[in-house]
Amino acid sequence: MIAGRYRLGREIGRGGSGTVHLAVDEVLGRQVAIKRIGMIAGSDDVERERAEREARLAAALNHPHVVSVFDLVDEADVRWLVMEYVDGQTLGERVRSTGPLDAAEAAALLGQTADALVEAHAHGIVHRDVKPSNILIAGANAKLNDFGIARSADDASLTQTGLVTGSPAYLAPEVASGSSATPASDVWSLGATLYHAVTGAPPYDVGDNLLGALYKIVHEDPPRLPDDHPMAGLLTVMMTHDPEQRWSMRQVRDELGRISRGGRSTVAAGASPSVRAVEQEPTGVLPAVRPSPLPKAARPPRRHWGWIAVAAVAAVAAIVAAYVLAGRGAPEASGEDPSESSQTSSTDEPTDATPAEPSPEEVRQQMDAFITSYLSTVTSDPRAAFDQLTPGFQEASDGYDGYIAWWSKVQSAELTSIDSNPSDSTVAYTVNYLMKTGRTTTSRVRLQLQADGDGFLIAGEG
């Protein structure tokens, strides 16, 4: 029994920093993974510091695709890190057991990992050791593990140079040459992991020649996928020597989401990363829907959110209706001239009455209702959904064929959390997809809304 509550079970993993056991938390009645810190004589202080850092940084992230850290305890002069137990295998083990992954599966798993890294980077945390063995797979879900050598932006050691940390085959060139890691370094490492996932082998053969491998990473052209591979173009903007030319992790996440739904990378193999990075930023890939507005005779004049109630399913109709009745036009959201909006009126008001603009809270609720309505209807009428994309978004989705290639596989989409931001017309949400194969997958999505008359279109993701 560790710390009076964790009953130690079988060993489930072993690495350079310690052994990992399955354990039972007797207080909460749940299985946990518990890591014994320090296996090498004389390494205790270093490993203890690493464990404390991992606990602190992982605890700062509340994300469905990050392995949670629950506790850090001492027992008989031994330190134990208590973590979420993931009943699955690492990405490296998956590839060894089943062979290289197809593009859609690899994109789905690594897209979830990229989403976790977007969250980490938003908190000023650089992981620094992204690799197949640090991505745990349970069914269709991926979880990023091991923040032991991660650093936050305010960590003084982050600025030190001349110290190479991380797994050699997945190191970014700037890190391999002794510079400090940045979020762009994680992008390279995720690209190297992507290469491993779809080819079955690391991008660099380290073997016993560590210095030779580091030389290749720094001085030779990065490995590439065949030009006809769906992820060939994406790899070029992830594994490029100049960190400034790599795509951001957010762009990578959005592109992986698109490929997971059957599309190809929107960047051609061999294209200039710096050019595509600029072009890609406004373009999203997740299909979305704006419900059709009410017939003109039945629509309250100029109440710009009235369409929401029409497409909401019965479960949310009452809530949506409340939003509609409370709302008024929002010129700054719809792009209309405020003076024009103020000249319109409903049939039971004086014609010179000035409609009140909705408060930010009301707008937020209306945006929430829109996403709820969308996720309740998009799987039942994908053609109507596709018709509500902006032209650019339709093109980015490879037309209706590309759009339906993914949505035809989805049985239902369950919203689990939502955070709308009226100030920039973005909505971030977490959704659980139930596929028609019976498997489930979880995604974190951020959409850019665009006003369109009495409602919205979806302008992009990210």
URFEN-V581677 format. One record per residue. N is the residue number from 1. RES is the residue in one letter. SS is DSSP state (H for helix, E for strand, L for the rest). Layout:
n=N res=RES ss=SS
n=N res=RES ss=SS
//
This chain:
n=1 res=M ss=L
n=2 res=I ss=E
n=3 res=A ss=L
n=4 res=G ss=L
n=5 res=R ss=L
n=6 res=Y ss=E
n=7 res=R ss=E
n=8 res=L ss=E
n=9 res=G ss=E
n=10 res=R ss=E
n=11 res=E ss=E
n=12 res=I ss=E
n=13 res=G ss=E
n=14 res=R ss=E
n=15 res=G ss=E
n=16 res=G ss=L
n=17 res=S ss=L
n=18 res=G ss=E
n=19 res=T ss=E
n=20 res=V ss=E
n=21 res=H ss=E
n=22 res=L ss=E
n=23 res=A ss=E
n=24 res=V ss=E
n=25 res=D ss=E
n=26 res=E ss=L
n=27 res=V ss=L
n=28 res=L ss=L
n=29 res=G ss=L
n=30 res=R ss=E
n=31 res=Q ss=E
n=32 res=V ss=E
n=33 res=A ss=E
n=34 res=I ss=E
n=35 res=K ss=E
n=36 res=R ss=E
n=37 res=I ss=E
n=38 res=G ss=L
n=39 res=M ss=L
n=40 res=I ss=L
n=41 res=A ss=L
n=42 res=G ss=L
n=43 res=S ss=L
n=44 res=D ss=H
n=45 res=D ss=H
n=46 res=V ss=H
n=47 res=E ss=H
n=48 res=R ss=H
n=49 res=E ss=H
n=50 res=R ss=H
n=51 res=A ss=H
n=52 res=E ss=H
n=53 res=R ss=H
n=54 res=E ss=H
n=55 res=A ss=H
n=56 res=R ss=H
n=57 res=L ss=H
n=58 res=A ss=H
n=59 res=A ss=H
n=60 res=A ss=L
n=61 res=L ss=L
n=62 res=N ss=L
n=63 res=H ss=L
n=64 res=P ss=L
n=65 res=H ss=L
n=66 res=V ss=E
n=67 res=V ss=L
n=68 res=S ss=L
n=69 res=V ss=E
n=70 res=F ss=E
n=71 res=D ss=E
n=72 res=L ss=E
n=73 res=V ss=E
n=74 res=D ss=E
n=75 res=E ss=E
n=76 res=A ss=L
n=77 res=D ss=L
n=78 res=V ss=E
n=79 res=R ss=E
n=80 res=W ss=E
n=81 res=L ss=E
n=82 res=V ss=E
n=83 res=M ss=E
n=84 res=E ss=E
n=85 res=Y ss=L
n=86 res=V ss=L
n=87 res=D ss=L
n=88 res=G ss=L
n=89 res=Q ss=E
n=90 res=T ss=E
n=91 res=L ss=H
n=92 res=G ss=H
n=93 res=E ss=H
n=94 res=R ss=H
n=95 res=V ss=H
n=96 res=R ss=H
n=97 res=S ss=H
n=98 res=T ss=H
n=99 res=G ss=L
n=100 res=P ss=L
n=101 res=L ss=L
n=102 res=D ss=L
n=103 res=A ss=H
n=104 res=A ss=H
n=105 res=E ss=H
n=106 res=A ss=H
n=107 res=A ss=H
n=108 res=A ss=H
n=109 res=L ss=H
n=110 res=L ss=H
n=111 res=G ss=H
n=112 res=Q ss=H
n=113 res=T ss=H
n=114 res=A ss=H
n=115 res=D ss=H
n=116 res=A ss=H
n=117 res=L ss=H
n=118 res=V ss=H
n=119 res=E ss=H
n=120 res=A ss=H
n=121 res=H ss=H
n=122 res=A ss=H
n=123 res=H ss=L
n=124 res=G ss=L
n=125 res=I ss=E
n=126 res=V ss=E
n=127 res=H ss=L
n=128 res=R ss=L
n=129 res=D ss=L
n=130 res=V ss=L
n=131 res=K ss=L
n=132 res=P ss=H
n=133 res=S ss=H
n=134 res=N ss=H
n=135 res=I ss=E
n=136 res=L ss=E
n=137 res=I ss=E
n=138 res=A ss=E
n=139 res=G ss=L
n=140 res=A ss=L
n=141 res=N ss=E
n=142 res=A ss=E
n=143 res=K ss=E
n=144 res=L ss=E
n=145 res=N ss=L
n=146 res=D ss=L
n=147 res=F ss=L
n=148 res=G ss=L
n=149 res=I ss=L
n=150 res=A ss=L
n=151 res=R ss=E
n=152 res=S ss=E
n=153 res=A ss=L
n=154 res=D ss=L
n=155 res=D ss=L
n=156 res=A ss=H
n=157 res=S ss=H
n=158 res=L ss=H
n=159 res=T ss=H
n=160 res=Q ss=L
n=161 res=T ss=L
n=162 res=G ss=L
n=163 res=L ss=L
n=164 res=V ss=L
n=165 res=T ss=L
n=166 res=G ss=L
n=167 res=S ss=L
n=168 res=P ss=H
n=169 res=A ss=H
n=170 res=Y ss=H
n=171 res=L ss=L
n=172 res=A ss=L
n=173 res=P ss=H
n=174 res=E ss=H
n=175 res=V ss=H
n=176 res=A ss=H
n=177 res=S ss=L
n=178 res=G ss=L
n=179 res=S ss=L
n=180 res=S ss=L
n=181 res=A ss=L
n=182 res=T ss=L
n=183 res=P ss=H
n=184 res=A ss=H
n=185 res=S ss=H
n=186 res=D ss=H
n=187 res=V ss=H
n=188 res=W ss=H
n=189 res=S ss=H
n=190 res=L ss=H
n=191 res=G ss=H
n=192 res=A ss=H
n=193 res=T ss=H
n=194 res=L ss=H
n=195 res=Y ss=H
n=196 res=H ss=H
n=197 res=A ss=H
n=198 res=V ss=H
n=199 res=T ss=H
n=200 res=G ss=L
n=201 res=A ss=L
n=202 res=P ss=L
n=203 res=P ss=L
n=204 res=Y ss=L
n=205 res=D ss=L
n=206 res=V ss=L
n=207 res=G ss=L
n=208 res=D ss=L
n=209 res=N ss=L
n=210 res=L ss=H
n=211 res=L ss=H
n=212 res=G ss=H
n=213 res=A ss=H
n=214 res=L ss=H
n=215 res=Y ss=H
n=216 res=K ss=H
n=217 res=I ss=H
n=218 res=V ss=H
n=219 res=H ss=H
n=220 res=E ss=L
n=221 res=D ss=L
n=222 res=P ss=L
n=223 res=P ss=L
n=224 res=R ss=L
n=225 res=L ss=L
n=226 res=P ss=L
n=227 res=D ss=L
n=228 res=D ss=L
n=229 res=H ss=L
n=230 res=P ss=L
n=231 res=M ss=L
n=232 res=A ss=H
n=233 res=G ss=H
n=234 res=L ss=H
n=235 res=L ss=H
n=236 res=T ss=H
n=237 res=V ss=H
n=238 res=M ss=H
n=239 res=M ss=L
n=240 res=T ss=L
n=241 res=H ss=L
n=242 res=D ss=L
n=243 res=P ss=H
n=244 res=E ss=H
n=245 res=Q ss=H
n=246 res=R ss=L
n=247 res=W ss=L
n=248 res=S ss=L
n=249 res=M ss=H
n=250 res=R ss=H
n=251 res=Q ss=H
n=252 res=V ss=H
n=253 res=R ss=H
n=254 res=D ss=H
n=255 res=E ss=H
n=256 res=L ss=H
n=257 res=G ss=H
n=258 res=R ss=H
n=259 res=I ss=H
n=260 res=S ss=H
n=261 res=R ss=L
n=262 res=G ss=L
n=263 res=G ss=L
n=264 res=R ss=L
n=265 res=S ss=L
n=266 res=T ss=L
n=267 res=V ss=L
n=268 res=A ss=L
n=269 res=A ss=L
n=270 res=G ss=L
n=271 res=A ss=L
n=272 res=S ss=L
n=273 res=P ss=H
n=274 res=S ss=H
n=275 res=V ss=H
n=276 res=R ss=H
n=277 res=A ss=H
n=278 res=V ss=H
n=279 res=E ss=H
n=280 res=Q ss=H
n=281 res=E ss=L
n=282 res=P ss=L
n=283 res=T ss=L
n=284 res=G ss=L
n=285 res=V ss=L
n=286 res=L ss=L
n=287 res=P ss=L
n=288 res=A ss=L
n=289 res=V ss=L
n=290 res=R ss=L
n=291 res=P ss=L
n=292 res=S ss=L
n=293 res=P ss=L
n=294 res=L ss=L
n=295 res=P ss=L
n=296 res=K ss=H
n=297 res=A ss=H
n=298 res=A ss=H
n=299 res=R ss=L
n=300 res=P ss=L
n=301 res=P ss=L
n=302 res=R ss=L
n=303 res=R ss=L
n=304 res=H ss=L
n=305 res=W ss=L
n=306 res=G ss=L
n=307 res=W ss=L
n=308 res=I ss=H
n=309 res=A ss=H
n=310 res=V ss=H
n=311 res=A ss=H
n=312 res=A ss=L
n=313 res=V ss=L
n=314 res=A ss=H
n=315 res=A ss=H
n=316 res=V ss=H
n=317 res=A ss=H
n=318 res=A ss=H
n=319 res=I ss=H
n=320 res=V ss=H
n=321 res=A ss=H
n=322 res=A ss=H
n=323 res=Y ss=H
n=324 res=V ss=H
n=325 res=L ss=H
n=326 res=A ss=H
n=327 res=G ss=L
n=328 res=R ss=L
n=329 res=G ss=L
n=330 res=A ss=L
n=331 res=P ss=H
n=332 res=E ss=H
n=333 res=A ss=H
n=334 res=S ss=H
n=335 res=G ss=L
n=336 res=E ss=L
n=337 res=D ss=L
n=338 res=P ss=H
n=339 res=S ss=H
n=340 res=E ss=H
n=341 res=S ss=H
n=342 res=S ss=H
n=343 res=Q ss=L
n=344 res=T ss=L
n=345 res=S ss=L
n=346 res=S ss=L
n=347 res=T ss=L
n=348 res=D ss=L
n=349 res=E ss=L
n=350 res=P ss=L
n=351 res=T ss=L
n=352 res=D ss=L
n=353 res=A ss=L
n=354 res=T ss=L
n=355 res=P ss=L
n=356 res=A ss=L
n=357 res=E ss=L
n=358 res=P ss=L
n=359 res=S ss=L
n=360 res=P ss=H
n=361 res=E ss=H
n=362 res=E ss=H
n=363 res=V ss=H
n=364 res=R ss=H
n=365 res=Q ss=H
n=366 res=Q ss=H
n=367 res=M ss=H
n=368 res=D ss=H
n=369 res=A ss=H
n=370 res=F ss=H
n=371 res=I ss=H
n=372 res=T ss=H
n=373 res=S ss=H
n=374 res=Y ss=H
n=375 res=L ss=H
n=376 res=S ss=H
n=377 res=T ss=H
n=378 res=V ss=L
n=379 res=T ss=L
n=380 res=S ss=L
n=381 res=D ss=L
n=382 res=P ss=H
n=383 res=R ss=H
n=384 res=A ss=H
n=385 res=A ss=H
n=386 res=F ss=H
n=387 res=D ss=H
n=388 res=Q ss=L
n=389 res=L ss=E
n=390 res=T ss=L
n=391 res=P ss=H
n=392 res=G ss=H
n=393 res=F ss=H
n=394 res=Q ss=H
n=395 res=E ss=H
n=396 res=A ss=H
n=397 res=S ss=L
n=398 res=D ss=L
n=399 res=G ss=H
n=400 res=Y ss=H
n=401 res=D ss=H
n=402 res=G ss=H
n=403 res=Y ss=H
n=404 res=I ss=H
n=405 res=A ss=H
n=406 res=W ss=H
n=407 res=W ss=H
n=408 res=S ss=L
n=409 res=K ss=L
n=410 res=V ss=E
n=411 res=Q ss=E
n=412 res=S ss=E
n=413 res=A ss=E
n=414 res=E ss=E
n=415 res=L ss=E
n=416 res=T ss=E
n=417 res=S ss=E
n=418 res=I ss=E
n=419 res=D ss=E
n=420 res=S ss=E
n=421 res=N ss=E
n=422 res=P ss=L
n=423 res=S ss=L
n=424 res=D ss=L
n=425 res=S ss=L
n=426 res=T ss=E
n=427 res=V ss=E
n=428 res=A ss=E
n=429 res=Y ss=E
n=430 res=T ss=E
n=431 res=V ss=E
n=432 res=N ss=E
n=433 res=Y ss=E
n=434 res=L ss=E
n=435 res=M ss=E
n=436 res=K ss=L
n=437 res=T ss=L
n=438 res=G ss=L
n=439 res=R ss=L
n=440 res=T ss=E
n=441 res=T ss=E
n=442 res=T ss=E
n=443 res=S ss=E
n=444 res=R ss=E
n=445 res=V ss=E
n=446 res=R ss=E
n=447 res=L ss=E
n=448 res=Q ss=E
n=449 res=L ss=E
n=450 res=Q ss=E
n=451 res=A ss=E
n=452 res=D ss=E
n=453 res=G ss=L
n=454 res=D ss=L
n=455 res=G ss=E
n=456 res=F ss=E
n=457 res=L ss=E
n=458 res=I ss=E
n=459 res=A ss=E
n=460 res=G ss=E
n=461 res=E ss=E
n=462 res=G ss=L
//
